[in-house]
Amino acid sequence: MSQRPAPLTGIRVLDLTRVLAGPWCTQNLADLGAEVIKIERPGAGDDTRAWGPPYLKDEAGHDTTEAAYYLSANRNKMSVALDIASPRGAQLVRELALQSDILVENFKVGGLSKYGLDYASLKELNPRLIYCSITGFGQTGPYASRPGYDFMIQGMGGLMSITGERDDLPGGGPQKAGVAVADLMTGMYSTVGILAALHERARSGLGQHIDMALLDCQVAMLANQNLNFMTSGTAPRRAGNAHQNLVPYQVFAASDGHLIVAVGNDSQFRNYCGAIGLPELSADPRFSTNPQRVKNREELVPLLAERMATGERDHWLAALEGVGVPAGPINTLDQVYEDPHVLARGMKRELPHPAAGVVPMASSPLKFSGSPVEYRRAPPMLGEHTEQVLSEKLGLSAEEIQALAQSRA
């Protein structure tokens, strides 16, 4: 079968974002084939360029200027260094917006209006433009003018109230997630919204404004915990590695390490009890159904924990896999990238890089049978494509580009 072009081939995205939520969204679009032009501040660029160490190393093992954090979210883009605070710089960005299908920005509410780069201004010039604004709290509401960062949003949005060890146990207390999940989920929700607006534009011929807020996305992503609260009136609390609605669904200590056991139904519980040599527990009316196991968690879990501590981790993993009970190890990242299944799924790759020879990347998880994700270029160096874009897209001459550089625009 001949391979079809990537799904968003022919779509142009103007990227006025930095840090993580916005760049995560635009990297998704770039992986799907869109041409993404990232506008960065001359001399500084995306804030995350300075968020190191660690930095990408060159072929001699020396640090480059490319921070690992920046590299994680900017694959497949072109970097154009323009000062939007200068009249000429803002005008050039407006001209690029005229040629774009999508614009994504994460400036503070109203921050782009003074440059004529807000949605109302650009809509008049390009009514087909899909314009996505990403902020901490959205374009409306009493917090709209506040800055919003992932860590504080995890706290405000409830995630930290249900993440971490139980308050009555050692180590209990508020705990953020190990990655910036509010940013990442906002980037994912923004991607979904943009793709939906692109589909709708095929019917209406018109673009629209998409208002994305980290706090909204953090609240929405609490999923079953939202409904646990709404249906009971009781706010869920931290449960450590246990599950609020399933038992046993947690970490157990084996004699030589830890493993996760994730029993999702009563049949799996029966198989689990048989595999660990405690079949009588699955027949006990206190534990035979999941609602009963949740109710009698404090009686059941110590019995299971005592038994699990007598065997080696890999023994339990093999035994549970043999009877169809979901279980797995707790891997460090070096172990993740040595895992034969992760390798077989192609979740690590390298791309050519002008300063380092190659740059390692985590692959997109999206896998299409006919129009696969593309890996066209490494995360760009600051301003790497300025001359190319201004010349090819806007028709500027070499002399005009040189004059822009001299004026620091």
N, C-alpha and C positions, 0 to 999 in steps of 0.2 A: 504494500500500500504506500502511495506517495504521501509524504508528510505535508500537512496543510500549514499555512502561516499561523503563528501564535494568535490567540483569540483577539487581542487588542491591537494587532498590527494596523497601522494607519491612524491611530489615535495619538494626539499630542497632549501632553500634560505639562503645565507650567507649575513648578514646585517652589513655593515660597515658604517652605517649612524648615524647621531645624529641631534638633534633639531627637525625639523618638516617635511620638504618636503620628505626626505628619509624615516624616521620612519612612516609617514602617508602611503606611498606606501607599505612598508613592512607589516604594520598592515593590510592593505587590503588583501595582499597575505596570511597572517596568518589566517585571518578570513575565507578565502576561502579554508582553509585546509592545506596550505603549512606548512612544518616544517621550522620555521625561527630561525636561530641562530644569535643572536645579539652580535657582538664583541665590548667590551667596555674597556676603559682604566682602569687598576687596580687602585683602590683608589679614582677614580673620576667618571668615567663612562660618560654617555651621559651628555652634558652640561645642559640639562633641568632638571636633577636631583636636581640642585641647584637653579632652577628658582622658588623660592617661597619666602614668603607664597603666597597662602595657601598650606598646606601639608595635606596628608591623616592622619586622627586621628585614634588612636588605640581604643580598646574597653573601655578604661578608659577615653577617650576624650582628650588624650595627642597627640601632634604632633609626627608623625613618621618622618623618613628621606625621605619619598616618596612625591615629589612635584606633585601637581595636573597637572601641565603642562606636566611633563614626563608621568604620568599615562594616559593622553588623547590619546597617540599615540603609545603605546607599548604593547598592549594586545596580548595574544596568542604566545608570543616569549619566547625563552630561552636566558638567559644572560651568556656570557662567558667572563671573565676578562683576557685579554691577551695584553701584550705590544708588538705591532707590530714593535716598534723601536728596540727591541732586536732580534738578529738573530734567537733564538729559537722560540720566539713568532711569528715572521713572517713566519717561516717554518711551524709551526702548522696551521696558517691560510691558507697557500698554500695547505696543506694537506686537510683541510676542503673544500677548493675550488675545489679540485679534485673530491670530492664526492657530489658537489652541482650542481644544475641545473641553478641557478640564483645567481648572486652577484649584490648587490646594494651598491653604495658608493657615498659619497658627499665630498671627499677631494678636495683640490684645484687642478687645472689642473697640471698633472704630479707628484702630491704629493706622489703617491703610487709606482712610478717606482723604487725608491731607495730601496724599500722593496721587489721588485719582485712581487708586487701585482697589477700591472697595467694590462690592458686588453691584451696588446701584450705578456707579459710574461705568463699570465695564459691561453691564447688561445693555446699556444704551449703545455701546459700540459693537457688541457681539451677543445678540440675544440667544444664540445657541450655546453659550458658555455655561458649563456646569461648574459651579463655584462652591467649594467645600471649605468652611471655616471650622477650625479645631481650636477650642479654648478649654480652660479649666472648668468653667461654669456655664458656658453657652452665651448666646447673644441677648438673652432676656433674664429677668429675675434679679433679686436683690444682691446676688454675689457676682453679677456679670462682669464688673470692672476689676474683680480680684484676680491676681495671678494664681495659677493652679499647677501644682507639681504632683507627680505620681504618688510620692510618699504620703503627702497630706491627704490626697484623695482616697488612698487606701484606708486611711483612718476615718475620714469624714463619711465615706460611702459604706461603712460597715464591715469591710473585709477583715480589718485587724481585730474586730470584736469576735470573730469566729476562727481566727488563725492563731496557732500557737498552742502550747501546752495548757491544760486546765489550770485555772487560777489556784486551785487547792493542792497542786502538785509542784515539786521543785521545778524551777524554770518557767513556771506559769506567768502569764502576762501578755500584753499586746505584742504582736509579731507581724511584720510585713512579709510579703512574699519575696522569694529569692530573685525574681526579676520584676521589672516595672509593668505589672499586669494591667494596671489602669491605662497606661500609655498604649500597651500592645493591643488590648481589646478595643480601645478607641480607634487605633489604626485599622483594625480588622472591620469594625462596624462601619468606619468611614469608607473602606473599600467596598463593602456591600452596598452602602447608600449610593456611592458614585456609579457603580455598575447598574443599579436599578434606575437611576436618573438617566444613564446613557441609553438604556432600553426604552424608557418612556420617551426620550427625545426622538427616537425613531418613529413614534406615533405622532407626537405633537409638533416636532420641529423646533422645540424651545428648550433652553436650559433652565436651571433653577438654582436656588441657594440652598445648601445643606448645612444645617447648624448642628455641629457635633460638640458635646461637652464631656470631659473626662468624668465628672461626677455622675452624669446621666448613665454613662456606659458602665461605671463601677457598680451603681445601684442595679442596673438591669442584669449584669452578669452574675449576680448572687443566686439566680435560678431557684433551685428547690429551697434554699434558705429563706428567700423572700416569702415563699408560700408557707414554709414552716411557721414563720412569724404571723403572716396574715390569717392563717386558718386557726391558729391556736391563741393568738394574742400574747404569746410569750416570746421574747427575743432569744434566739439561739445564742449559746455561749461557746467559748473555745472548748474544743474536745480533743486537742492534740492530734494524734494520727488516727483517731477513731472517726467513724461516720455517724452523723446524727440520726440516720434513718435505717441503717443496716448493721447487723451484728452476725458474725465477726467480719469486720472490714477495717483492717488496721495493720500496724507493724507488730510483729512478734520477734522476740529475741530467741535465736537458736543458740546452740552451745558454742558456735564459732562466728557469730555475726547476726545480722538481722534480715528479715524478709517481710514482704507484704503479702497478706492473705486477703482476698477480696471476694467474699461469698455474697453472691447476688440473689440467691433464691434458696428455697428449702431443699430442693434436690441437691444442689451443690453442698449444702450444709451436711446432708446425710453422707455424701461422698467424702467430704472433708473429715468428718468424724471417723469414718471407716479407715481412711488413709493414715490417720495419726493414732489409730488403735483405741479410740474411745467411742465405739458405735452406740453405746448405751445413751450417750448425751442426746443424740438425734431423736431418740424415742421418749425422752423425758418431756412431759407436757409443758414444763417451764421453758423449754428450748426448741420445741419441734417446729414452731412457725416463727417467721421473722418478727411479727409484732410482739410475741412472747419473749423472744431473745432481746429485743430492744428494751422491753420492760424489765427483764431480769439480767441485764448486762453485767451488773456488779457481781452476780453469782457465777455467771458463765465464764467470763473472760479470764479470771484467775485459774480456773481449771484448764482452759486451753493453753494459757501462758506457761503453766507448770509443765505440761506435756511437751510443748514446742521447745522448751529449754533443754530437753534431754537429747535432742538430735541435731545433727549438723545441718547447716543451711541448705547445702546442695542436695542432701538426702531428702529434705522436705520438699524442695522445689521439684525434684524428679517425681516424688510420690504424688504430689498434688497435680502435676501436669498429666500423670498417667490416668487420673480419674476425672480430668476435665474441670478442676477447680482453679480459678484464676489466681496466680501467685507470681511474684517476681522479686528480684534482688533490688537493692538500693544502690545504684551505680554512681560513682563519681564521673565527671565528664570524660576523663581519660578512658574509663571503662566503657562509657557510652560509645565512644568513637573506635573502640576495639570490638564492639559487639558485632557478631557476624550478620545479624539481621539488619542492623543499622547500615552496615557496609553494603549489604546486598541491595538495600533500597536506595543506594546512591545519595545518602544524606550528607556526604562531605565531598567537596570538589575544590579545584584550584582554578584561578583565572589569571591570565597574564597581567602584570602590574608594572608600570614604567619605573617605579623607584625600588621595587623589591624583587623583580623577576616574576614572582607569582604571589598571589594572596590566597590563603585558605578561606573557604566560605562554607557555611551551613546551607544546604540546598533548600529550595522551596519544597514544601510538602505536597504541592499541587501536581498531580500526574494525569495528563490528558492522553488519550489513545491516539488522537488524530492531529492535534495542534498543540504540541507540548510547550511547556515553559522554556524560555530562552535565557541563555547566559552569554550575553553579548560583550559585556565589558565589566572590569573591576570597578569598585567605587572610585569615582574620579578624584584626582588631586584638585586642589583649590584653583578654580579658573582654567582648568585644563582645556575646556572647549569654548572659551570666550570668543576667540577670533573666528573659529569655525562657525559658531552659531550666528554671530553678528554678520558675518560675511554671507553664509549660505541662506539663512532664514530672512534676514532683513536687508541684505544687499549692500552693506556698508563697505566702503573701499578700505584698503590698507591704511591710507592716510587718515581717514575718519576714525578708524580704530586706534591708530597711534595718538591722535588728538584726544580721544576719550581717556586713554591711559595717562597722558600728560596732565589732564585735568582732574585725574583721580576719580573719575566717574565710573 
